[in-house]
């Protein structure tokens, strides 16, 4: 069970607050804060799939839908009950319809997001109702004239009557006869009636109805009898206006009521989408990766960063437990990061099972049915419980609820009491948790637990690294190592008197000193081995880099040779074409001479000259220097190097037919060569 106490201990709520900050609607923020881990692998995988789809939408397709929707649940329920909705309530419904329409429009073109596309079916948009709402209401207090033809006509009559009343009253204000009776030369309104301010001592000078007086009593606001009937008509039209507005609001409320179920479902879908996209935004902000959910029970985190620690200060942690490893004992110095490792592991599990990505290089998380933790100071003043008693009470409750699919986190198990009894109790509790099959992470300084880890199958150890040169923790977790507490070294570093420290060393039992010396020696051996592995890895990287450089150089040379061969082929082709053209011209001239009926001496001389020219061309090519490769008498096989005599060029034998005809490859060119025109070379 993912109980509230353990979630609070792991500070899961702070992660949800970070998540809620990325939601756009109040409903989405509330959904983020209500997010809980699931123990169902199908639900967890689906949640992670939806986060992945939102991530793809945001950062691959650059589509950022707006989910800034008002909460309309109470409004819709009110309409269902037959109540008339106010203008602000109807505008909230209109905005919800607009958000649903725009979300559907923005997500429809995105490909590879089947889950989000399935959710689009839950959105309800009504273009006409949306348009009518925004056309009818100018603001949260004002209805547009064009809301209905009736309202427009009523307001037109109101404006005309108002102008008529003000015109008649203006005659009083501007008349020299009445000017001395007036307090001010203005027309004002009292109780929806147009009036003029008259000095109280001239009350009877103007025949009319008194509607109000000033605080001092010096001014009376009188409606002259000449405009009483006009004011009555104006009042009637204003009542008609209010009745028409009530009718408009009622009609819209009825329309909302008719689609109440779809509006509520659409709002819920928008809120859910808002929370899903918030998960993707948080993953991007934390530079997080999708965790792998492991059905067998393997748990691993590579370079995990606690999300609540400053990213500039956090030291990445790596841990791993195979499916058959039930318990991980974390040892090492105080303030070395053991509790942070414990909390990070539990928090990562809760986040992964909530559909959240994890700030790590990679992570594999089993699907647990609950996370149970006993971390931190459990002292209770109200219940008069000591720290040890409070821890034991909490542990008793945990041991009664865990199953083979639970994750148990105990910090400093057995601490707070006699070390001997506490160590024995810690081993016994560990043995019991192991027997349940639960996954168990525990931190401790007890040598008995360290010995238990070394001798018990299914238990793996890890230690927070301690730099013996600086006597400071490095906050790195080393799997497979068992560390010492280094309390005296740390005390020395913090400035405790060396004499006190040395006397403390003298009081340590010989067995404990021997045990710590063995652990220290093992740690030094591990460090040397780690350095050797690091050096070997560096050498391997250098060799791989050299190999890549050599292969790249070989490729460049091959490309240059291919380009050179191509250039030679083009030049050879040009020379041959020129020679053929010249030979053709000589032959044509010889043919012309031979066709003459009468051959003169000069013709014979020219023919002899042309013949000599042909002989010289032949001799030039025959005597051209050609360097042939040395023959190889061994049997021919595909892949052998061969010399093609007619081309005076080396190639690679691809195949030989039964008749001895060969296929030879020259770069990208494959040529068929007749038998006897090629031979194998060394």
C-alpha positions in Angstrom: 0.0 0.0 0.0 1.3 3.4 -0.9 0.3 4.9 2.5 0.4 8.6 3.1 3.0 8.4 5.9 5.6 6.7 3.6 4.8 9.1 0.7 5.3 12.0 3.1 8.6 10.6 4.3 9.9 10.2 0.8 8.7 13.8 0.0 6.5 12.6 -2.8 4.2 15.5 -2.3 7.0 18.0 -3.2 7.3 16.2 -6.6 3.6 16.6 -7.1 3.9 20.3 -6.4 6.6 20.5 -9.0 4.3 18.6 -11.4 1.3 20.9 -10.6 3.4 23.9 -11.5 3.5 22.7 -15.1 -0.3 22.3 -15.4 -2.3 25.1 -17.0 -5.8 24.7 -15.4 -6.8 24.7 -11.7 -8.4 21.3 -12.4 -5.2 20.0 -13.9 -3.2 21.3 -10.9 -5.6 19.5 -8.5 -5.3 16.3 -10.6 -1.5 16.5 -10.4 -1.5 16.9 -6.6 -3.9 13.9 -6.3 -1.7 11.6 -8.4 -0.9 8.3 -6.6 1.3 5.3 -7.6 -0.5 2.2 -8.9 0.3 -1.4 -8.2 -1.1 -2.6 -11.5 1.6 -2.9 -14.2 -0.9 -2.3 -17.0 -2.0 1.0 -15.5 1.6 2.0 -14.9 2.7 1.2 -18.4 -0.3 3.1 -19.8 0.5 6.1 -17.7 4.1 6.0 -19.0 2.9 5.6 -22.6 0.7 8.7 -22.2 3.6 10.7 -20.8 5.7 9.5 -23.8 3.0 10.6 -26.3 2.7 14.0 -24.7 6.5 14.3 -24.8 6.5 13.4 -28.5 3.7 15.9 -29.2 5.5 18.8 -27.4 9.1 18.2 -28.4 9.0 16.3 -31.7 6.0 17.9 -33.3 6.3 21.2 -31.4 2.6 21.2 -30.6 1.6 22.9 -27.3 -2.1 22.6 -26.7 -3.7 25.1 -24.3 -5.6 23.4 -21.4 -6.4 26.7 -19.6 -10.0 25.7 -18.9 -12.4 27.0 -16.2 -13.9 24.6 -13.8 -17.5 24.1 -15.1 -18.6 21.1 -13.1 -20.7 23.1 -10.6 -22.1 25.3 -13.3 -23.2 22.3 -15.4 -24.8 20.6 -12.3 -26.6 23.8 -11.6 -28.0 23.9 -15.1 -29.1 20.3 -14.8 -31.2 21.2 -11.7 -33.0 23.8 -13.8 -31.3 26.9 -12.4 -30.7 29.9 -14.7 -27.0 30.5 -15.2 -25.4 33.9 -14.9 -23.4 35.6 -17.6 -20.0 34.7 -16.0 -21.1 31.0 -15.7 -22.2 30.9 -19.4 -18.9 32.5 -20.5 -17.0 29.7 -18.6 -19.0 27.1 -20.5 -18.1 29.0 -23.8 -14.4 29.0 -22.9 -14.6 25.2 -22.1 -16.1 24.6 -25.5 -13.4 26.7 -27.2 -10.6 24.9 -25.4 -12.0 21.5 -26.3 -12.3 22.5 -30.0 -8.8 23.9 -30.1 -7.2 20.9 -28.3 -8.9 18.6 -30.8 -7.7 20.7 -33.7 -4.1 20.9 -32.5 -3.7 17.1 -31.6 -5.5 15.6 -34.7 -2.5 16.1 -37.1 0.1 14.6 -34.6 1.0 11.0 -35.6 2.1 8.2 -33.4 0.0 9.2 -30.4 -2.9 6.6 -30.3 -3.6 7.2 -26.6 -4.1 10.9 -27.0 -6.2 10.4 -30.2 -8.4 8.0 -28.3 -8.9 10.7 -25.6 -10.1 13.2 -28.3 -13.3 11.2 -28.5 -14.1 12.4 -24.9 -13.9 16.1 -26.0 -17.2 17.9 -26.7 -17.3 21.0 -28.9 -20.4 22.8 -30.2 -19.4 25.5 -32.6 -22.8 27.1 -32.7 -23.3 27.2 -29.0 -19.8 28.5 -28.5 -20.3 31.2 -31.1 -23.7 32.2 -29.7 -22.4 32.6 -26.2 -19.5 34.8 -27.2 -21.7 36.8 -29.6 -24.4 37.3 -27.0 -22.2 38.5 -24.0 -19.7 41.3 -24.3 -18.4 40.9 -20.8 -19.4 39.2 -17.5 -21.9 42.0 -16.9 -23.1 43.1 -20.3 -25.4 41.4 -22.9 -24.8 42.4 -26.5 -27.6 44.3 -28.3 -27.6 41.6 -31.0 -28.2 38.7 -28.6 -31.8 38.6 -29.9 -33.8 40.8 -32.3 -36.3 41.5 -29.5 -33.5 42.8 -27.2 -32.2 45.0 -30.0 -35.6 46.5 -30.6 -36.2 47.1 -26.8 -32.9 48.9 -26.4 -33.5 51.0 -29.4 -36.8 52.2 -27.9 -35.1 52.8 -24.5 -32.4 55.0 -26.2 -35.1 57.0 -28.1 -37.2 57.5 -24.9 -34.2 58.5 -22.9 -33.1 61.0 -25.5 -36.7 62.5 -25.5 -36.8 62.8 -21.7 -33.3 64.4 -21.5 -34.3 66.8 -24.3 -37.4 68.0 -22.4 -35.5 68.3 -19.1 -32.8 70.3 -20.9 -35.4 72.9 -21.5 -35.8 73.4 -17.7 -32.0 73.5 -17.2 -31.4 76.1 -20.0 -34.6 78.2 -19.4 -33.9 81.6 -17.8 -37.2 81.2 -16.0 -36.2 78.1 -14.1 -32.5 78.8 -13.8 -32.8 80.6 -10.4 -34.6 77.6 -8.9 -32.0 75.0 -9.8 -29.0 74.0 -7.6 -27.0 72.9 -10.8 -27.7 73.1 -14.5 -27.7 69.3 -15.0 -30.0 66.4 -15.7 -29.4 63.4 -13.4 -31.0 60.1 -12.4 -32.7 58.9 -9.2 -34.3 55.5 -9.0 -34.2 54.9 -12.7 -36.1 58.2 -13.2 -34.6 61.3 -14.9 -34.8 64.3 -12.6 -33.4 67.8 -12.1 -31.8 69.3 -8.9 -34.0 72.0 -7.3 -33.1 74.2 -4.4 -35.3 73.2 -1.4 -36.6 76.7 -0.8 -38.2 76.6 -4.3 -39.9 73.3 -3.9 -43.3 74.6 -5.1 -41.8 76.5 -8.0 -41.6 73.5 -10.3 -44.6 71.1 -10.4 -43.4 67.6 -10.1 -42.6 64.5 -8.0 -39.8 64.6 -5.4 -37.7 61.4 -5.7 -34.7 62.2 -3.4 -32.9 64.9 -1.5 -29.3 65.7 -0.8 -27.7 64.7 2.6 -27.8 68.4 3.7 -31.4 68.8 2.6 -30.5 71.8 0.5 -31.3 70.0 -2.8 -34.4 68.2 -3.9 -34.4 65.9 -7.0 -37.7 66.6 -8.8 -39.3 64.9 -11.7 -41.4 67.5 -13.5 -44.9 66.4 -14.3 -44.3 67.0 -18.0 -42.0 64.0 -18.2 -43.6 61.6 -15.7 -45.4 59.7 -18.5 -42.2 59.5 -20.6 -40.3 58.2 -17.5 -43.1 55.6 -17.0 -42.7 54.4 -20.6 -38.9 54.3 -20.1 -39.3 52.2 -16.9 -41.6 49.8 -18.7 -39.1 49.3 -21.5 -36.3 48.7 -19.0 -38.4 46.0 -17.3 -39.0 44.5 -20.8 -35.2 44.6 -21.3 -34.6 42.7 -18.0 -37.2 40.2 -18.9 -35.6 39.6 -22.3 -32.2 39.1 -20.7 -33.7 36.6 -18.3 -35.2 34.8 -21.2 -31.8 34.7 -23.0 -30.0 33.4 -20.0 -32.7 30.7 -19.5 -32.4 29.5 -23.1 -28.7 29.2 -22.8 -29.0 27.4 -19.5 -31.4 24.9 -21.1 -28.9 24.3 -23.9 -26.1 23.7 -21.3 -28.4 21.3 -19.4 -29.2 19.4 -22.6 -25.5 18.6 -23.1 -24.5 18.4 -19.4 -23.1 14.8 -19.5 -20.9 15.5 -22.5 -19.7 18.9 -21.1 -18.7 17.2 -17.8 -16.9 14.4 -19.6 -15.2 16.9 -21.9 -14.0 18.9 -18.9 -12.7 15.8 -17.2 -10.8 14.8 -20.4 -9.2 18.3 -20.7 -8.1 18.1 -17.0 -6.6 14.6 -17.5 -4.8 15.8 -20.7 -3.5 18.8 -18.8 -2.0 16.5 -16.1 -0.5 14.2 -18.7 1.2 17.1 -20.6 2.4 18.4 -17.2 4.2 15.0 -16.7 6.0 15.5 -20.0 6.9 19.1 -19.2 8.3 18.0 -15.8 10.3 15.2 -17.5 11.8 17.7 -19.9 12.7 20.1 -17.0 14.4 17.4 -15.0 16.1 15.9 -18.1 14.5 12.6 -17.1 14.1 9.3 -18.9 11.4 6.7 -19.1 11.8 4.0 -16.6 11.5 0.3 -17.6 9.0 -1.6 -15.5 10.4 -5.0 -14.7 8.0 -8.0 -14.1 10.7 -10.2 -12.6 11.7 -7.9 -9.7 15.0 -6.4 -10.9 15.7 -2.9 -9.5 18.4 -0.7 -11.0 19.2 3.0 -11.3 22.1 4.4 -13.4 23.3 7.8 -12.5 20.1 8.8 -10.7 19.8 12.3 -9.4 17.5 13.1 -6.5 15.0 15.6 -8.0 14.8 17.7 -4.8 18.5 18.3 -4.5 20.1 21.2 -6.5 21.1 19.9 -9.9 24.4 21.7 -9.6 25.2 20.0 -6.3 23.7 16.5 -6.6 26.0 13.5 -7.1 24.5 10.9 -9.4 24.0 7.5 -7.8 24.0 4.1 -9.4 22.6 0.9 -7.8 21.4 -2.4 -9.0 19.6 -5.5 -7.5 18.9 -8.5 -9.6 15.5 -10.2 -9.4 16.8 -12.9 -7.0 18.5 -10.4 -4.7 16.1 -9.5 -1.9 18.1 -7.2 0.3 20.5 -4.3 -0.2 22.6 -3.2 2.8 24.0 0.3 2.4 27.0 1.1 4.7 29.5 3.9 4.9 30.2 7.1 6.8 27.7 9.5 8.4 26.6 12.3 6.2 27.8 10.2 3.3 24.5 10.0 1.5 23.0 6.7 2.7 19.6 8.2 3.7 19.5 10.2 0.4 20.1 6.9 -1.5 17.3 5.3 0.4 14.8 8.1 -0.2 15.8 8.5 -3.9 15.1 4.8 -4.5 11.7 4.9 -2.8 10.8 8.1 -4.5 11.9 6.8 -8.0 9.6 3.8 -7.5 6.6 6.0 -6.6 7.3 8.3 -9.5 7.7 5.5 -12.0 4.4 3.8 -10.9 2.7 7.2 -11.2 3.6 7.6 -14.9 6.5 10.0 -14.2 9.9 9.9 -15.8 13.0 9.7 -13.7 16.0 12.0 -13.6 18.6 9.3 -14.4 20.6 7.9 -17.3 18.4 4.8 -17.2 16.2 3.0 -14.6 14.5 -0.3 -14.1 11.7 -0.5 -11.5 9.6 -3.5 -10.3 5.9 -3.0 -9.8 5.4 -3.0 -6.1 2.1 -3.2 -4.2 3.3 -0.8 -1.7 6.3 1.2 -0.4 6.9 1.1 3.4 9.6 3.2 5.0 11.0 3.9 8.4 13.3 6.9 7.9 14.3 9.8 10.1 13.6 10.8 13.7 10.3 9.2 14.8 10.4 10.6 18.4 6.9 11.5 19.7 6.5 13.8 22.6 2.7 13.5 22.7 2.9 9.7 23.1 5.9 9.8 25.3 7.8 7.6 22.9 11.6 7.7 22.6 13.2 7.6 19.1 13.9 3.9 19.4 10.3 3.1 20.6 8.7 5.2 17.9 10.9 3.4 15.3 10.0 -0.1 16.6 6.2 0.8 16.7 6.4 2.0 13.1 8.4 -1.2 12.1 5.8 -3.4 13.8 3.1 -1.8 11.7 5.1 -2.3 8.5 6.0 -6.0 9.2 2.3 -6.7 9.6 1.4 -5.4 6.1 4.3 -6.2 3.8 4.0 -8.9 1.0 6.3 -10.5 -1.4 5.6 -7.5 -3.8 6.4 -4.8 -1.3 9.4 -2.4 -1.1 10.7 -1.9 2.4 13.1 1.0 3.3 14.7 1.0 6.8 17.2 3.7 7.8 19.7 2.9 10.6 17.8 -0.2 11.6 18.2 -1.1 15.3 19.8 2.3 16.1 18.9 4.3 19.2 19.5 1.5 21.9 22.2 -0.7 23.2 24.5 -1.5 20.2 24.7 -5.2 20.9 21.0 -5.6 21.3 20.3 -3.2 18.4 22.5 -5.2 16.1 20.9 -8.5 17.0 17.5 -7.0 16.5 18.5 -5.5 13.1 19.7 -8.9 11.9 16.6 -10.6 13.1 14.2 -8.1 11.5 16.2 -8.3 8.3 15.9 -12.1 8.3 12.1 -11.8 8.8 11.7 -9.3 5.9 13.9 -11.6 3.7 11.5 -14.5 4.5 8.5 -12.5 3.2 10.1 -12.2 -0.3 9.8 -8.4 -0.2 12.5 -6.1 -1.7 14.4 -4.6 1.2 16.9 -1.7 1.4 18.5 -0.9 4.7 21.2 1.4 6.0 23.4 0.5 9.0 26.7 0.8 10.8 26.4 -2.6 12.6 29.2 -5.1 11.8 26.6 -7.9 12.5 24.5 -6.7 9.6 27.7 -6.4 7.4 28.6 -10.0 8.3 24.9 -11.0 7.5 25.2 -9.4 4.1 28.5 -11.3 3.4 27.1 -14.7 4.4 23.4 -14.7 3.4 22.3 -15.6 -0.2 20.1 -13.0 -1.8 21.7 -10.1 0.1 23.9 -7.6 -1.8 26.0 -4.9 -0.2 26.9 -1.3 -1.2 28.8 1.4 0.5 28.9 5.2 0.3 32.5 6.0 -0.8 34.9 7.6 1.6 38.0 9.4 0.5 40.8 8.2 2.9 43.1 10.9 1.6 40.8 13.8 2.5 38.8 12.0 5.2 35.6 13.2 3.5 32.7 11.3 1.9 32.4 11.5 -1.9 28.6 10.8 -1.9 29.1 8.0 -4.5 27.5 4.6 -4.0 29.8 1.7 -4.7 28.0 -1.6 -5.3 29.5 -4.8 -3.9 31.5 -2.9 -1.2 31.1 -2.9 2.6 32.3 0.3 4.1 33.3 1.4 7.6 31.7 4.3 9.5 35.0 6.2 9.6 33.6 8.1 12.6 37.0 8.8 14.2 38.5 10.0 11.0 35.6 12.3 10.4 35.8 13.6 14.0 39.5 14.4 13.4 38.7 16.3 10.2 36.0 18.3 12.0 38.6 19.4 14.6 38.1 17.1 17.6 41.2 17.0 19.8 43.6 14.3 18.5 44.3 13.0 22.0 40.6 12.3 22.5 40.4 10.5 19.1 43.5 8.4 19.9 42.1 7.4 23.3 38.9 6.5 21.6 40.8 4.2 19.1 42.4 2.5 22.1 39.0 1.6 23.5 37.8 -0.1 20.3 37.9 -3.9 20.7 40.6 -5.9 18.9 37.9 -7.8 16.9 36.3 -4.6 15.6 39.7 -3.1 14.7 40.5 -6.3 12.8 37.2 -6.3 11.1 37.5 -2.7 10.1 41.1 -3.3 8.9 39.8 -6.1 6.7 37.1 -3.9 5.3 39.7 -1.1 4.7 42.0 -3.4 3.0 39.2 -4.7 0.8 38.2 -1.1 0.0 41.8 -0.3 -1.0 42.0 -3.4 -3.2 38.7 -2.4 -4.8 40.0 1.1 -5.5 43.1 -0.3 -7.1 41.1 -2.7 -9.2 38.7 0.1 -10.1 41.7 2.2 -11.2 43.1 -0.7 -13.3 39.7 -1.1 -14.9 39.6 2.7 -15.5 43.1 2.6 -17.0 42.2 -0.4 -19.2 39.0 1.3 -20.3 41.0 4.5 -21.2 43.5 2.4 -23.2 40.7 0.6 -24.9 39.1 3.9 -25.9 42.5 5.2 -27.2 43.0 2.1 -29.2 39.4 2.3 -30.6 40.1 6.0 -31.4 43.3 5.1 -33.2 41.5 2.3 -35.1 38.8 4.8 -36.2 41.4 7.3 -37.3 43.2 4.6 -39.3 40.0 3.3 -40.9 39.0 6.9 -41.8 42.5 7.5 -43.3 42.1 4.3 -45.3 38.7 5.4 -46.5 40.1 8.8 -47.6 43.0 7.2 -49.5 40.6 4.7 -51.2 38.3 7.6 -52.2 41.3 9.6 -53.6 42.5 6.5 -55.5 39.0 6.0 -56.9 38.9 9.6 -58.1 42.4 9.2 -59.6 41.4 6.0 -61.4 38.3 7.8 -62.8 40.5 10.7 -63.9 42.9 8.4 -65.6 40.0 6.6 -67.4 38.6 9.8 -68.6 42.0 11.0 -69.9 42.8 7.6 -71.6 39.4 7.7 -73.2 40.0 11.2 -74.6 43.5 10.2 -75.9 42.1 7.1 -77.6 39.2 9.1 -79.1 41.7 11.7 -80.5 44.0 8.9 -81.9 41.1 7.1 -83.5 39.8 10.3 -85.0 43.3 11.1 -86.4 43.7 7.5 -87.8 40.3 7.8 -89.5 41.4 11.0 -91.2 44.6 9.3 -92.5 42.6 6.3 -93.7 40.1 8.5 -95.5 42.9 10.3 -97.3 44.5 7.0 -98.3 41.2 5.9 -99.7 40.9 9.1 -101.7 44.3 8.5 -103.2 43.6 4.9 -104.0 40.4 5.9 -105.8 42.2 8.1 -108.2 42.4 6.7 -111.8 45.7 8.5 -112.5 48.2 8.4 -109.7 50.9 11.0 -109.8 54.2 11.0 -108.1 53.1 13.5 -105.5 50.2 11.2 -104.6 52.6 8.3 -104.0 54.7 10.5 -101.9 51.7 11.6 -99.8 50.5 8.0 -99.4 53.9 7.0 -98.2 53.9 9.9 -95.7 50.5 8.9 -94.4 51.5 5.2 -94.0 54.6 6.3 -92.0 52.4 8.4 -89.7 50.2 5.3 -88.9 53.3 3.2 -88.3 54.6 5.8 -85.9 51.3 6.0 -84.0 51.4 2.2 -83.5 55.0 2.2 -82.4 54.2 4.9 -79.9 51.6 2.8 -78.2 53.6 -0.4 -78.5 56.7 1.1 -76.8 54.7 2.9 -74.1 56.1 2.0 -70.7 53.7 -0.3 -68.8 54.7 -1.7 -65.5 53.0 -5.1 -65.0 52.6 -6.8 -61.7 54.5 -10.0 -60.8 52.5 -13.2 -61.8 51.3 -15.6 -59.1 51.0 -19.3 -60.2 48.7 -20.4 -57.4 45.0 -21.4 -58.3 42.6 -18.5 -59.0 39.8 -17.7 -56.5 37.2 -15.0 -56.3 38.8 -12.0 -54.5 42.3 -12.5 -55.9 44.2 -9.7 -57.5 44.5 -10.1 -61.3 46.3 -8.2 -64.1 44.2 -7.5 -67.3 46.6 -7.2 -70.1 44.4 -5.4 -72.6 43.7 -2.7 -70.0 47.2 -2.7 -68.4 45.5 -2.5 -65.1 45.1 -4.4 -61.8 41.6 -5.4 -60.6 39.9 -7.8 -58.2 38.5 -11.1 -59.6 34.8 -11.4 -58.9 33.9 -14.7 -60.7 35.2 -17.0 -63.5 32.8 -18.8 -65.9 33.2 -22.4 -67.1 34.6 -21.1 -70.4 37.3 -19.1 -68.5 35.7 -15.7 -69.0 36.3 -13.6 -65.9 34.4 -10.7 -64.2 36.9 -8.2 -62.8 36.1 -5.3 -60.6 37.9 -1.9 -61.0 36.6 0.3 -58.2 32.8 0.7 -59.0 33.2 -0.7 -62.5 32.8 -4.5 -63.3 34.3 -5.6 -66.6 34.1 -9.0 -68.5 37.6 -10.2 -69.6 38.2 -12.9 -72.2 40.3 -16.0 -71.3 44.0 -15.4 -71.6 43.7 -11.7 -71.2 44.3 -11.8 -67.4 46.4 -13.6 -64.9 46.8 -13.8 -61.1 49.3 -11.5 -59.5 51.0 -11.4 -56.1 
